[in-house]
Amino acid sequence: MMATRLPTVDTSQIGTDSCSGTHTETHKGGRVRERKRLPNWFKTSLPVGKSQSRYNSTMSRVKENGLNTVCVEARCPNIHDCWGRGTATFMIAGDVCTRGCRFCAVNTAKLPPPLNPDEPEDLALAIENMGISHAVITVVNRDDLADGGAAHYRKCIMAVHQRCPDVGIELLCSDLDGNLESLKALLDDLPIRVFAHNVECVPRLDKVVRDRRASFAQSLKILLEAKNLRPDLKTKTSIMVGLGETDSEIVEAMKMARSSEVDMITLGQYLQPGGRHLAVDRFPEPSQFADWDREAREMGFSAVASGPLVRSSYRAGLLWEESMGLEPVVTRESTGSAVSHLTFSSVDGGQKI
């Protein structure tokens, strides 16, 4: 499941206390683990002009209202870009997951705290106060609940839509433990644009990377059923690289996703969030991400974002627009996070950070 936060790099805090340098951690028993140094292409650009003004305005609202977003908490390197274009990501159903995937920094427990009955209205108010145009609502797995949390996810989305009817909503959902009835109840006339669920890694690495209750096959089943139930929605998934896969396995995984009628795909570099998590296996160069971008487009995906700094919610609002026939995200004021062999119509020109 990638119903949680992808590990990200904080470009403002690169140093000996991050995975950008020769960073070591001492564990019980005196064992020392060294994290790999980040390549020099881990840079992105700051927005300029209207995008910078919109980012500043959004950040002011967040601080003034004491709001919490995954964008800030996960220290996403694309926060300036996404907020500058009216997109933000929120995580609901608590901050404790019932699964223990080895790539994820979210806390895990068999019995998380009870759901917050005030969360739907709190979420709706936060989104209204931020003044955004596209909200990504992501969730933790709640295997402790009979419906996997579907009823609560629905309440949250309905509350947002009622308070902010003009805000586009994208649900980055869990696999609901494969419960198709829960999925049906969740999606019934649900006012969302995009149903997203992440396969996370190539099938061979399921048992290494993901919790035993998750699998590539189950993720595809959920995505395909979502399309069957709601053909009007765009479906979306994401793959992390650097977990031990081969280039050809990435291509095959994309083909499998496309054969399950997934419309949109993102590919990004896995970064180790802590010493107990999986170590990074490799750092494919940007040119390789550009090749994957081209192959994904040739397969028929209607929207693609591929690059070392791409995350599953990267430019989510613009990616939805791309899937509806507008200009590709990667050619719209590029910040360097996503790469492609497509011709750029405009270049941001912002400062490198």
C-alpha positions, 0 to 999 in steps of 0.5 A: 500500500502506498496509502502513506507518505513516501520517504522524501529528501528535505533539500533545505537540510542536506548535510551530515544528518540526512541521507545525502551524505555519508550518514551512519546510524548505530543500532542495538548491538553496536551495528552500524549502517551507512546510507548512500550519498544522494547523487548531484541531480537531486535538485529542484527549482523554486517557483517564480511569479504567480506560482511563488505568490500562490505558494506564499499565500498558501503557506501563510494560511497554513501557519495562521490556521495551524493546519497539517499537511503531508506536504510539510510533515513529509518534507516533500521536495515538491512543496513549492511547486505543488502549493504554487499550483494549488495542490496539497496532500492530506492524510486521514484516519490517524497517523498509525497504520496497521501494516509494517511496510519496510519502506514507510516511515509511518508508525504501525500497530495492530490496534491504532487509536479510534477514528476521530469523528470530527476529522471529516469537518476538520479536514474540510475546514483545513482545505477551505482555509488553504484555498487550494484547487485540488486536494489529494486525500491519502489514508493509512491502512485500517485492517482493524476495521471491518470495512478497512476504513471505507466508511470514514474515508467516504465521510471525509470526502463528502464533507470536503465536497460539501464545504468546497464543491469546486475543489477537485478531489483525488483519493489515494486509497489503501487496498481495503484488504482486498474487500471489493464490497467496501470499495463499492460502498466507498465509490458509490457516487463519490465526488472525486476526480481520481482514484489512486492506489499505489503498487509501490514496487515490482511484483518480485519484491512484494515480500521484501518491500511490502507488508505480507497483507499487500501484493501487486496482484491485490493492488491491481485488482483494486484498481481494475475494480475501481475502473469497472465501478466508476469508468468516469474516474481516472485511476492512478498508481505509483512505482518506487525505484531503487529497491532492488528491481531491474529496468526491465522489471519496471517496464513489465510492471508498467505494462501490467498496470496499463493492462488493468486500465490504469490511466495515470502513473508516477515513478520516483526514487525510493529514499530510506527514511530511517535505519530500520527501513530498506536501504537504497539499492541504486539511483537510476540517472535522470535519463533512465527516468526519461526513458521510462516516461517515454515507454509509459506514454507509448503504452497508453498512459494518459498522464505520466510523471517520472523522475528522481524527485517525483512522488505519488502526488506530484503535481496531482492537479496538473497531472489530472488535467494532462489525463484530460487532454491538456499539456503534459505536466513535465513540459509545464514550467519544469522544475526538474523533478520530473524528466522526459524526452518531450520538448519543453514548451516553457522553462521555469528559470527559478533558482536551483535549491 
